[in-house]
Amino acid sequence: MYCFLFHCITAQTYQDLLLKAREFYEMDSLQKAYEYLNLAIQKEVNRSEAWALRSSVNFLLGNTKAALVDADKALSIDPHSPIAYFSKGNVYLYSKSFAKALDHYSTVIQLDTTFTDAYFNLACTYQLLEMYDSALYFVDLCLQLEPKYEEALILKGTIFHDKEEYEKAVLQYDKALSINPLNAEAYYEKALSLTHLQKYLDALECFHKTISLIPDDPEIWVQRGSVYIQLQNWQAAYKDFSQAIQLNPEYYLAYTNRAYVQLKLNQLQEAWNDCNKAIALNPNDGLIFNIRGVIHYEMGKMKEACNDWKKAINLKETVHAPKNYQTYCK
């Protein structure tokens, strides 16, 4: 039966195999797409489309070196393949070779002015370079081609967020949610912007919705717990940080924040334990040492407190530790 099935597959034409590969690619069935592309290449080795698409599949499978090899092969056959240039751009973006990424995405647009994802990735690259006006320019071009591109609307929101234009960011997330009311990323990013606007109750609503859609992401629990801290709802914050730790026992920031909450609840030994766990996971965060310094101070251990604040200062914690050290250790 297997041999008969294999014979049926290999008997298909190059175009049939390529079409089937594209169908699997669109369905995110990457391994199946890869198998059909291999067959297509075996059928006609000098056709650039299969090489270019296999490059994209290899990239998504994490095979970046193979992606570059396939893209170069496609371009050796057809020097004007936008998909091959796009795939190479993705590899360069992933490896943080931003200048090369920009060059390749720009070439894609020169070859195909309707290649929406090239505009999108140009915007992403400029955002990473903190060139926000250029990022907005290209994400707007992307949205002109595809006005209901949810990811582009969210990207535009995050660019405004990075520019500290939080109200504008919220508007973009609302546009994305009007298209898809179940877009967890839009709720999450909106919650972050609302937090910066100090609209904590509205932020909580968005975090509630995000967690209902993605309950297993510890970062979301930590962010919601941080909002509860702002509202001084210590018990709710404690529960969220504990849930984050349950989901990821190596998440040092959850231990740090839970230690702070337990300090506020005067649970000094428990707070001290969490600080030590956080330090074991990340000994280079000055904030943790500052918090442990306060715990030591509350325990009456001045020498240990001063040592922690001095360590925090050495680790560039410039908000609280210098003041604490100057006040209590001089």
N, C-alpha and C positions, 0 to 999 in steps of 0.2 A: 504493500500500500504506500509506504514512504517513497520507494523508488518510482512508483507511478506518479505520485504527487510531485516529486522533484522533476520528473520528465515533463509534466504539464507546465511547471513554472518556467523551466529553461526553454521550453518550446515557444514561449511568448516572445513577441518582438521587443526591440529596445524601447520603443515608445510605450508599450504596455507595461514593461517593468518600471520605467521611469514614472509613469502615471501612478502605478501602485505604490511606489516609494514615496511620492509626494503625498498620497492619501494618508499613509502611515505617519509621515512627518507632521502633517497637519493635526493628526490625532495624538501627537506626542508619543507615538509608539516607535521610539527611535531605533531600537534594536532591529525591529522588523524592517524599518526604512533602510537601515544599513545593509541588511541582507539583500534586499531587492536592488539596491544601488550596486552592490558587488556583482550581482548577476547582470545588471545593465552594462556595467563596465566590461565584464567578460564578453558580453555580446558585441559591443562596439567600443573599443578602447579609446578611440580618438574623437569622442563626443564630449564637449566641455560641460554640458548641463549636469551629467551624472557626477563628474568629478567635483563640480562646484557645490552641488547639493550634499555630496558625501562629506565635503569639508565642513559644511554647516552642522551636519549630524555629528561628526567627530568632535567638533567644538562643544556641542551640547552634552556629549557623552564624557567630556573632560579630557579628550585626547587632543591637546592643543598642537603638539608637534605634527601629528598626522593631519590635523586640519590645515596647517600651513603647507604641508607637502601636497595635499589634494588641491588646495587653492592654486598653488603655483603650477601644478599640472594643468588645471583648467585654463589658466591664463596663458600657458604655452600653446594651447590649442586655439583659444579665443581670447586675445588681449583685451577685449571689450566686455568681459563677463562681469556684470554688476554684483552677482551673487558671490563670486569668488573674491572680489575686492571687499565686499561686506564681511565675509567670513574672516578674511585676514584682519580687517579692522577690529572685529570682535576679539580676536586673539590678542591683538596689541592693546586693546582697552583692558582686557583681563590681566595682562602682564604690566599694566600701568605705563606702557609706552605711548603716552598720550599724543605726542606729535605725530607719530606714525598712524595712530588710530584716526586722528582728525584728517590726515592726508588721504587715507583710504576711504573714509566715509564721504569726503568731498568728491573723490573720484566717482564713487557710486552715483552721487547726485548728478554729476556731469554726464554720466552715461544713461541715467534714468531719473528724470526729474520727478517721477511719481513714486519713488521708492521710499515709502513712509518711514520705515524703520531706520533708514539711514539718517533722516532728519532727527528722529527720536534719539538715536545714539550719539549724534553730534551734540544734541542738547545735554545728554548725560555726561559726555566728556567735558564739555565746557563747565558744567556744574561742578564736577570733580576738581577742575582747575580754578574754581571760584571766580570764573568769568561769567557772572550771572546775566548780564545784558545779552551776551552772545547766546547763552543757554536759552533765554526767553525768546530770542529771535528764531531759533531753530525749532523750539517746541511749538511756537505759533505757526510756523510753516507746516509742521507735522499735522497740527489740528486743522489747518485750512484744507488739507487733503482728506483728513478723516476726523470730522468734528466730534464724533462719539467715541474716540479712542480713549478709553478709561485710563489706561496707564499713562497716557500723555497728559491728561488733565491732572492726575495725581503728581506726575513729575513737575508740572508747572506749579502746582501747590507747594511742593518741597523747595523749589527754587525761590519762590516768594518767602517761604519760611526761612531759608538760609539768608535771605536779604533782610530778615527781621520785619517783613511786611505781613504780619500774621493774619490780619483781616482779609487781605487779598488771597492768602493761602486758603483760608477757610472757604471762600467763595468757589475756588477751584475744586476742592474736595466735595462741596455740595453739588457741583455740576456732575462729578463722577457718580455720586450717589443717586442723582436723579436718573441716571442711565441704568445703574445697577444698585438697588437698595441693599444688596447683600455683599457689597465690596468691603471686605474686612480691612484691607490696607487703607482705603479712604477714611474709614472710621478712625483707625489708629492714628494716621497722620493728622487728621482733624483734631483729635484729642490732644496731640502734642502742641499744636498751634493754639488751641483754646487754653491750654495750661500756661503758655507764655503770655497770653492775654489776661491771665488771672481769672478766667471764667471757669472756676474749678467745678462747679456743679454741672455745667454743660460738658466739660471735659469728662467727668465721671460717666455721664450718659453714653458718650462715645466709647469709652473704655468698656463699659458694660456690654455694649453691642459687639465690640471687637472680641471680647472674651467668649461671648455666646457663639461666635462663629469660629474662633480659633482658641479653644480652651487650653491647649498644651504648649503655648509659647511663654516661657518664663519671663521674657522681657516685658511683655504686656502687663503681667501681674506686678512687676516691679514699678513700672510707670504709673499704674493705677495706685499702688501703695504710696508712691511719692505724692500724688494728689491728696490722698488721705492725710499725709503728713501736713500738707499745707492747710488742711481743714482741721488739724489737730484731732483727728479721729484715730487715736493711737491703736485701738483694738482692731479696727478694720485694716489699718496699715500693717499691723503685725500679721494678720491672717494672710494678706496678699504676699508679703515677703516670705512667709512660711510656705505658701503654695509654690512660689517660684523656686524655693530650695528643694521642695519635694520633686519638682519637675526637673531640676538640674542641681544636684548637690555640689557642683563645682562652680556655681555662679557667685563669685565673691561679692558682687555689688548687692546681692540680696542679703548676704550676711551683714554687710556694712550698714545697710539701711535698717535691718532688723535690730542691730545693736543700738542704733540711734533711738529707735522707738522704745526699746527696753530700758535705755537710759532715762527716757522721758517718763516711763512707768515705774522708775526707781527699782528696776530688776537688775541690779548692778552685776551680780555674778553671771547671770545669763547674757547680759550685754557684753561683759568681758570675754566670755567664751566665744561669742559670735565674732568679736573683733579679732581674736586669735585665729579663728578659722579663716576669716577674710585675709589676714596678713599671711597665713600659710599659703593661700591660693594666689595672692598678689602682694608681694612685699614692697612694691614700688608706688603705692598709692598713699600720698601724705594724708588724705582725709581720714583714712582708717586710724592712723596713729594719733591724729588730733582727737578723734572720738575716744580712743582708748585712754588718751591723756586726761580727758574730762572724767572718764570713769574712775581712773586712778585717783584723781583729785577728790571725787565724791567718796571714794573709799578711804580717804585720808592718807594716801600714799604719794606724798609730794615729790619725792625723788623720782619715782617711776613716772609720774605725770610730766615732770619737766623733761625727762629723757624722751618721752614720747613726743612732746611738742617740739623739742629740738630736732628729732628725727623727721617730723612732719615738715618743719621749715626746710630742712635739707632736701626733702623731696618736693619742694616748690609748692607746698600748701600755704598760700599767701593770704587767705581770707580770715581764718580764725586762729591758727596756731601762733603766729607772731604776737598777736594781742594777748593770748593766754600766757605765753612764755614771758612777755614783758610784765604782765600784771602779777603773776604768781611766782616767778622764778628769779627775779632780779633783786 
